[in-house]
């Protein structure tokens, strides 16, 4: 497999993630609660100008949007709808969602 980016440390991870999401307007993280949530909070900070959501496990009915606070990115108490989009999107068939992962 060919390396696309080479980065070191947390800052390198953040810079690479920000480059990779590029012009996306909305980012949705899916993962295990308590394990993946802190990583999603960490990554959502670098793209705090975008709409970001977290879906615990694969329970889309329990999705919450991140909110930027002066001290951190936090999940709103209100359930959000990550599928409500302002414009049409391209749907990609992906087997990655068969198992909950970070």
Residue pairs with C-beta under 8 A, 6 or more apart in sequence:
5 16
5 19
5 20
7 13
7 15
7 16
10 42
14 42
14 43
14 45
14 46
15 46
17 43
17 46
17 47
18 46
18 47
21 27
21 47
21 50
24 50
25 50
25 51
25 86
26 50
26 51
26 52
26 53
26 82
26 85
27 44
27 47
27 50
27 51
27 52
27 53
28 52
28 53
28 54
28 55
28 63
28 82
29 36
29 39
29 40
29 43
29 44
29 52
29 53
29 54
29 55
29 102
30 36
30 54
30 55
30 57
30 58
30 97
30 100
30 101
31 37
31 39
31 40
31 54
31 55
31 56
31 57
31 100
31 101
31 102
32 56
32 57
32 100
32 102
33 56
33 57
35 102
36 54
36 101
36 102
37 54
37 56
37 75
39 102
40 52
40 54
40 66
40 102
41 66
41 72
41 73
41 74
41 75
42 73
44 52
44 66
44 73
45 68
45 72
45 73
48 66
48 68
48 73
51 65
52 65
52 66
52 73
53 63
53 64
53 65
53 66
53 80
53 82
54 63
54 64
54 66
54 75
55 62
55 63
55 82
56 62
56 63
57 100
58 97
58 100
60 82
60 83
61 79
62 79
63 79
63 80
63 81
63 82
64 75
64 76
64 77
64 78
64 79
64 80
65 75
65 76
65 78
65 80
65 82
66 73
66 74
66 75
66 76
67 73
67 74
67 75
67 76
